[in-house]
């Protein structure tokens, strides 16, 4: 009998903003190869998603309808969702008050309370994100009550509340998958308390917590107080089934060193810029590319201007799909200088293109890669030396690139999926 999973995710290809959607896609395809049936819930589907391995449930098309035996039961159920004063977890404030008052007045003598509404989600990361997270959780209750499944799997903090609601409605075991934590995104001392609280609540409500690396597992245990025996490491992989060899015409004669990722604190863009400045003093025949967008973009541009290296530095903006492959096809070296990277799929994508890579030791992917040069993110001298070595010694770059390609082809999602299927099995049979 097939294992059936109700899976909550915030994004799914072709519309993705980063590694979360890519990882969700790869994992679902891997699980499908092991006979796992997946209902994948996302806030807003575009209709172009690949449903060969999953059935997509578009939360924007789900009419929320929950009935409870008593008003007291209803309020006990919803009160655990803690939202800030600026958030609207259900309807617009006036409409919600009207609906609630009408339900109480019109059904005062009856034994059940019912609410009915359909929410339209953007599925993006805008100013109303927290409101959408809360509403998504409420819709999750309806989805859980209308479908049969064996286990719940929630990806990242955006869906943890949804997972908790689904567990309360169905009584099925909950797995939360930690792709990143607030300590990765913001750093200690700068965390968003509201996001941290949601993360912690999800981890403690879960029956198992999957961390994408031992680095992340240690953060979950240390900073979120989760019991070590409850947290399991399952490293990410990369899906190359849809990979196409890309041939591009080099637009510049110089060699190209690439940074690809969000231009935020977590990804360490400032260290890449400082290393670039050092390299250019000894090897001027090179161009550096920063592909991505983020809250540190303007600061990065200003620093490049201050260092007077703008003629050797390019900002492309956010890249996705084939543009990423074309960028790697033009690259001679790829650098991921992340301050705190739970895993990091982009080095694997670069290695698949035969590009030698330099990664920070503060990344989860460094735990599984042997044929990548590893440096501390803050050590710009070591980083610049590594870049220089790969640029100045073609034989070193060639050997590193070839070994990396062979290695990355062994990191398959079906292997990660097999571990997760075994975890599902343990939880399901522990319940029975």
C-alpha positions as CSV (number, residue, x, y, z in Angstrom):
1,X,0.0,0.0,0.0
2,X,1.3,3.4,-1.0
3,X,2.3,6.0,1.6
4,X,0.3,9.2,1.0
5,X,1.7,12.5,2.1
6,X,0.0,15.9,2.6
7,X,2.9,18.3,1.8
8,X,2.8,22.0,2.4
9,X,5.2,24.3,0.4
10,X,5.3,27.9,-0.5
11,X,6.7,27.6,-4.0
12,X,7.1,25.0,-6.7
13,X,8.7,25.3,-10.2
14,X,8.4,27.0,-12.6
15,X,7.8,30.0,-10.4
16,X,10.4,30.0,-7.7
17,X,12.4,32.6,-5.8
18,X,15.3,30.5,-4.5
19,X,16.4,27.0,-3.4
20,X,13.3,26.2,-1.4
21,X,11.1,25.6,-4.5
22,X,14.0,23.7,-6.3
23,X,14.5,21.4,-3.3
24,X,10.7,20.7,-2.9
25,X,10.6,19.8,-6.6
26,X,13.6,17.5,-6.4
27,X,12.4,15.8,-3.2
28,X,8.9,15.1,-4.5
29,X,10.3,13.5,-7.7
30,X,12.6,11.4,-5.6
31,X,9.7,10.3,-3.3
32,X,7.6,9.4,-6.3
33,X,10.3,7.0,-7.5
34,X,9.9,5.2,-4.2
35,X,6.1,4.9,-4.6
36,X,5.1,7.8,-2.3
37,X,1.9,9.6,-3.3
38,X,2.0,13.4,-2.7
39,X,-0.7,16.0,-2.4
40,X,1.4,19.3,-2.6
41,X,-0.4,22.3,-1.3
42,X,0.9,25.8,-2.4
43,X,-0.7,29.2,-1.8
44,X,-1.1,30.1,-5.5
45,X,-0.6,27.7,-8.4
46,X,0.0,29.1,-11.9
47,X,-1.2,26.0,-13.7
48,X,2.2,25.3,-15.3
49,X,3.6,23.2,-12.5
50,X,4.9,19.7,-13.4
51,X,2.4,17.3,-11.8
52,X,4.1,14.1,-12.9
53,X,5.2,13.4,-9.3
54,X,2.6,15.3,-7.3
55,X,-1.0,16.4,-7.3
56,X,-1.0,20.2,-6.8
57,X,-3.7,21.7,-4.5
58,X,-4.1,25.4,-5.1
59,X,-4.9,27.0,-1.7
60,X,-6.4,30.0,-3.5
61,X,-9.1,27.7,-4.9
62,X,-10.0,26.1,-1.6
63,X,-13.2,27.3,0.1
64,X,-12.5,27.2,3.8
65,X,-15.2,25.5,5.7
66,X,-14.8,24.2,9.3
67,X,-17.5,23.0,11.6
68,X,-17.1,22.6,15.3
69,X,-19.4,21.0,17.8
70,X,-19.4,24.0,20.1
71,X,-18.2,27.6,20.0
72,X,-15.8,26.8,22.8
73,X,-14.2,24.0,20.8
74,X,-13.9,26.4,17.8
75,X,-12.1,29.1,19.8
76,X,-9.8,26.5,21.5
77,X,-8.8,25.3,18.1
78,X,-8.0,28.7,16.6
79,X,-6.4,30.4,19.6
80,X,-3.0,28.7,19.2
81,X,-2.3,30.8,16.1
82,X,-0.5,33.8,17.5
83,X,-0.3,36.7,15.1
84,X,0.8,40.3,15.5
85,X,-1.6,43.1,16.0
86,X,-1.1,44.3,12.3
87,X,-2.1,40.9,10.9
88,X,-5.5,39.7,9.8
89,X,-5.6,35.9,10.2
90,X,-9.1,35.3,8.7
91,X,-11.1,38.0,6.9
92,X,-10.9,41.8,6.9
93,X,-11.5,42.9,10.6
94,X,-15.0,44.3,10.0
95,X,-16.1,41.3,7.9
96,X,-14.7,38.8,10.4
97,X,-16.5,40.5,13.2
98,X,-19.7,40.5,11.3
99,X,-19.4,36.9,10.3
100,X,-18.5,35.8,13.8
101,X,-21.3,37.9,15.4
102,X,-23.9,36.6,12.9
103,X,-22.8,33.0,13.5
104,X,-23.2,33.4,17.2
105,X,-26.6,35.2,16.9
106,X,-28.2,33.1,14.2
107,X,-27.1,29.7,15.6
108,X,-27.3,30.5,19.3
109,X,-29.5,27.5,19.8
110,X,-27.6,25.1,17.6
111,X,-24.7,22.9,18.4
112,X,-22.4,23.7,15.5
113,X,-20.5,26.8,14.2
114,X,-19.5,27.1,10.6
115,X,-17.3,29.6,8.7
116,X,-17.1,29.7,5.0
117,X,-14.6,31.8,2.9
118,X,-12.1,31.5,0.0
119,X,-8.8,33.4,0.2
120,X,-6.8,34.7,-2.7
121,X,-3.0,34.3,-2.0
122,X,-0.3,36.0,-3.8
123,X,2.2,33.2,-3.0
124,X,4.9,35.8,-2.9
125,X,7.1,37.3,-0.2
126,X,5.6,40.8,0.0
127,X,4.4,43.1,2.8
128,X,1.4,40.9,3.5
129,X,3.5,37.7,4.0
130,X,2.6,37.1,7.6
131,X,-1.1,37.6,6.9
132,X,-0.9,35.1,4.1
133,X,1.0,32.6,6.4
134,X,-1.8,32.8,8.9
135,X,-4.6,32.5,6.4
136,X,-2.8,29.6,4.7
137,X,-2.8,27.8,8.0
138,X,-6.6,28.2,8.3
139,X,-7.1,26.8,4.7
140,X,-4.9,23.9,5.7
141,X,-7.5,22.7,8.1
142,X,-10.1,22.4,5.4
143,X,-7.7,20.6,3.1
144,X,-6.7,18.2,5.9
145,X,-10.4,17.5,6.6
146,X,-11.2,16.8,2.9
147,X,-8.4,14.5,2.0
148,X,-7.0,11.2,3.2
149,X,-3.3,10.8,3.9
150,X,-0.8,9.1,6.2
151,X,1.6,11.8,7.2
152,X,2.0,15.6,6.9
153,X,5.2,17.3,5.7
154,X,5.7,21.0,6.0
155,X,8.6,22.9,4.2
156,X,10.1,25.8,6.1
157,X,8.6,28.3,8.5
158,X,6.0,29.6,6.0
159,X,4.1,26.4,6.2
160,X,4.7,25.3,9.8
161,X,1.4,26.8,11.1
162,X,-0.4,25.0,8.2
163,X,1.2,21.8,9.3
164,X,0.2,22.2,12.9
165,X,-3.5,22.9,11.9
166,X,-3.5,19.8,9.6
167,X,-2.1,17.7,12.5
168,X,-4.8,19.0,14.9
169,X,-7.6,18.3,12.4
170,X,-6.4,14.9,11.2
171,X,-4.4,13.5,14.1
172,X,-1.7,12.4,11.6
173,X,2.0,12.7,12.4
174,X,3.8,15.9,11.3
175,X,7.3,16.3,9.8
176,X,8.7,19.8,9.5
177,X,11.6,20.3,7.1
178,X,14.1,23.0,8.1
179,X,15.7,24.5,4.9
180,X,16.9,27.5,6.8
181,X,16.4,29.2,10.2
182,X,16.0,32.8,11.3
183,X,19.6,32.6,12.6
184,X,20.8,31.9,9.0
185,X,18.8,34.6,7.4
186,X,19.4,37.4,9.9
187,X,22.2,36.4,12.2
188,X,22.3,36.3,16.0
189,X,21.1,39.5,17.6
190,X,19.0,40.5,14.6
191,X,16.4,37.8,14.4
192,X,12.7,38.5,13.6
193,X,11.1,37.4,16.8
194,X,7.8,36.6,15.1
195,X,9.4,34.3,12.6
196,X,11.5,32.7,15.3
197,X,8.4,32.0,17.3
198,X,6.7,30.3,14.4
199,X,9.8,28.2,13.6
200,X,10.0,27.1,17.3
201,X,6.3,26.3,17.5
202,X,6.5,24.2,14.4
203,X,9.6,22.3,15.5
204,X,8.1,21.5,18.9
205,X,4.7,20.5,17.5
206,X,6.4,18.2,14.9
207,X,6.9,14.5,15.5
208,X,10.2,14.7,13.5
209,X,12.3,17.6,12.3
210,X,14.4,17.1,9.1
211,X,17.4,19.4,8.9
212,X,19.2,19.8,5.6
213,X,22.6,19.5,7.2
214,X,24.4,18.8,10.5
215,X,25.1,22.6,10.7
216,X,21.3,23.2,10.6
217,X,20.6,20.3,13.0
218,X,22.9,21.8,15.6
219,X,21.2,25.2,15.3
220,X,17.8,23.6,15.8
221,X,18.9,21.8,18.9
222,X,20.9,24.7,20.4
223,X,18.7,27.7,19.6
224,X,15.2,26.1,19.4
225,X,15.5,23.7,22.3
226,X,14.5,20.7,20.3
227,X,15.4,17.2,21.6
228,X,18.4,15.8,19.6
229,X,16.7,12.4,19.1
230,X,13.8,14.2,17.3
231,X,16.1,15.9,14.7
232,X,17.3,14.0,11.7
233,X,19.8,15.2,9.0
234,X,18.9,14.5,5.4
235,X,21.3,16.3,3.0
236,X,19.8,17.9,-0.1
237,X,20.7,16.8,-3.6
238,X,20.2,18.1,-7.1
239,X,18.1,17.1,-10.0
240,X,19.8,17.0,-13.4
241,X,17.2,15.1,-15.4
242,X,16.1,18.3,-17.0
243,X,19.6,19.6,-17.4
244,X,20.6,20.6,-20.9
245,X,24.1,21.3,-22.1
246,X,24.2,25.0,-22.9
247,X,26.6,26.5,-25.4
248,X,27.1,30.2,-25.2
249,X,29.3,32.7,-26.9
250,X,31.6,34.5,-24.4
251,X,30.9,38.2,-24.5
252,X,34.2,39.1,-22.9
253,X,37.7,37.9,-23.4
254,X,38.5,37.9,-19.7
255,X,37.9,35.0,-17.3
256,X,34.7,35.2,-15.3
257,X,34.2,34.6,-11.5
258,X,30.5,34.3,-10.4
259,X,28.5,34.8,-7.2
260,X,24.9,33.6,-7.6
261,X,22.4,34.0,-4.8
262,X,20.4,36.5,-2.8
263,X,22.4,39.6,-2.1
264,X,21.7,39.5,1.7
265,X,23.6,39.1,4.9
266,X,23.3,35.3,4.8
267,X,25.0,34.9,1.5
268,X,28.1,37.0,2.3
269,X,28.2,39.2,-0.8
270,X,30.5,41.7,0.9
271,X,33.3,39.1,1.3
272,X,33.0,38.2,-2.4
273,X,33.6,41.9,-3.2
274,X,36.6,42.3,-0.9
275,X,38.1,39.1,-2.3
276,X,37.5,40.3,-5.8
277,X,39.4,43.5,-5.0
278,X,42.4,41.5,-3.8
279,X,42.4,39.3,-6.9
280,X,42.3,42.2,-9.3
281,X,45.5,43.6,-7.8
282,X,47.4,40.5,-9.0
283,X,45.2,39.2,-11.8
284,X,43.5,42.0,-13.7
285,X,42.4,39.9,-16.6
286,X,39.1,38.8,-14.9
287,X,35.5,40.0,-14.5
288,X,33.4,39.3,-11.4
289,X,29.7,38.8,-11.7
290,X,27.1,39.1,-8.9
291,X,23.9,37.5,-10.0
292,X,21.0,38.0,-7.7
293,X,18.9,40.6,-5.9
294,X,18.3,41.5,-2.2
295,X,18.4,44.1,0.5
296,X,22.2,44.5,0.3
297,X,22.3,45.2,-3.4
298,X,22.7,49.0,-3.2
299,X,25.3,48.7,-0.5
300,X,27.2,46.2,-2.7
301,X,27.1,48.6,-5.7
302,X,28.4,51.4,-3.5
303,X,31.3,49.3,-2.2
304,X,32.3,48.3,-5.7
305,X,32.3,51.9,-6.7
306,X,34.4,52.9,-3.6
307,X,37.0,50.3,-4.5
308,X,37.1,51.5,-8.1
309,X,36.6,48.1,-9.6
310,X,33.3,48.8,-11.3
311,X,34.8,48.2,-14.8
312,X,35.5,44.6,-13.7
313,X,32.3,44.0,-11.8
314,X,28.8,43.2,-13.1
315,X,25.4,43.0,-11.4
316,X,22.9,41.0,-13.4
317,X,19.9,41.0,-11.1
318,X,17.9,37.8,-10.3
319,X,18.4,34.9,-12.6
320,X,16.4,31.7,-13.0
321,X,15.9,28.7,-15.2
322,X,18.0,28.7,-18.4
323,X,19.6,32.0,-17.5
324,X,21.3,30.3,-14.5
325,X,22.8,27.6,-16.8
326,X,23.9,30.2,-19.3
327,X,25.7,32.1,-16.5
328,X,27.5,28.9,-15.4
329,X,28.4,28.2,-19.0
330,X,30.3,31.5,-19.1
331,X,31.9,31.1,-15.7
332,X,35.4,29.9,-14.9
333,X,35.0,29.9,-11.1
334,X,32.0,29.9,-8.9
335,X,32.1,31.3,-5.3
336,X,29.6,30.8,-2.5
337,X,30.9,32.8,0.5
338,X,27.8,32.3,2.7
339,X,28.0,33.4,6.3
340,X,25.5,30.7,7.3
341,X,24.2,28.4,4.6
342,X,21.9,25.5,5.7
343,X,22.8,23.6,2.6
344,X,23.4,25.4,-0.7
345,X,22.3,23.9,-4.0
346,X,23.9,26.4,-6.4
347,X,27.5,25.0,-6.0
348,X,26.1,21.6,-7.1
349,X,24.5,23.3,-10.2
350,X,27.9,25.0,-11.0
351,X,29.7,21.7,-10.6
352,X,27.3,20.0,-13.0
353,X,28.4,22.6,-15.6
354,X,32.0,21.6,-14.9
355,X,32.8,24.9,-13.1
356,X,35.3,24.6,-10.2
357,X,33.8,25.9,-7.0
358,X,34.8,27.7,-3.8
359,X,32.4,27.4,-0.8
360,X,32.4,28.6,2.7
361,X,33.0,26.1,5.5
362,X,29.9,27.5,7.1
363,X,27.7,25.7,4.6
364,X,25.8,22.4,4.9
365,X,26.9,21.4,1.4
366,X,30.5,21.4,2.6
367,X,29.6,18.4,4.7
368,X,29.1,16.3,1.5
369,X,31.5,17.8,-1.0
370,X,35.1,16.7,-1.3
371,X,36.0,18.3,-4.6
372,X,35.3,21.9,-3.8
373,X,37.7,24.4,-2.2
374,X,36.5,25.3,1.3
375,X,37.4,28.5,3.1
376,X,36.0,30.4,6.1
377,X,33.5,33.1,4.8
378,X,35.4,35.9,6.7
379,X,38.8,34.9,5.4
380,X,39.0,37.0,2.3
381,X,42.7,36.4,1.9
382,X,42.2,32.6,1.6
383,X,39.2,33.2,-0.7
384,X,41.2,35.5,-3.0
385,X,44.1,33.0,-3.0
386,X,41.7,30.2,-4.0
387,X,40.2,32.3,-6.8
388,X,43.6,33.3,-8.0
389,X,44.9,29.7,-8.0
390,X,42.0,28.5,-10.1
391,X,42.4,31.4,-12.6
392,X,46.2,31.3,-12.9
393,X,46.6,27.6,-13.1
394,X,44.3,26.1,-15.7
395,X,45.4,22.5,-14.9
396,X,44.2,23.0,-11.3
397,X,40.9,24.3,-12.5
398,X,40.5,21.5,-15.0
399,X,41.1,18.8,-12.5
400,X,38.9,20.4,-9.9
401,X,36.1,20.9,-12.4
402,X,36.2,17.3,-13.7
403,X,36.3,15.7,-10.2
404,X,33.4,18.0,-9.1
405,X,31.3,16.9,-12.0
406,X,31.8,13.2,-11.2
407,X,31.1,13.8,-7.5
408,X,27.9,15.8,-8.0
409,X,26.4,13.2,-10.3
410,X,26.3,10.8,-7.3
411,X,24.2,13.2,-5.2
412,X,20.7,12.1,-6.2
413,X,17.3,13.1,-4.7
414,X,16.1,9.5,-4.7
415,X,18.8,8.7,-2.1
416,X,17.6,11.5,0.1
417,X,14.0,10.5,-0.6
418,X,14.6,6.9,0.5
419,X,15.7,8.1,4.0
420,X,12.6,10.3,4.3
421,X,10.3,7.5,3.2
422,X,11.8,5.3,6.0
423,X,11.1,8.2,8.4
424,X,7.5,8.3,7.2
425,X,7.2,4.5,7.8
426,X,8.5,4.8,11.4
427,X,6.0,7.6,12.2
428,X,3.0,5.9,10.6
429,X,3.6,2.6,12.3
430,X,4.4,4.2,15.6
431,X,0.9,5.7,15.4
432,X,-0.7,2.3,14.8
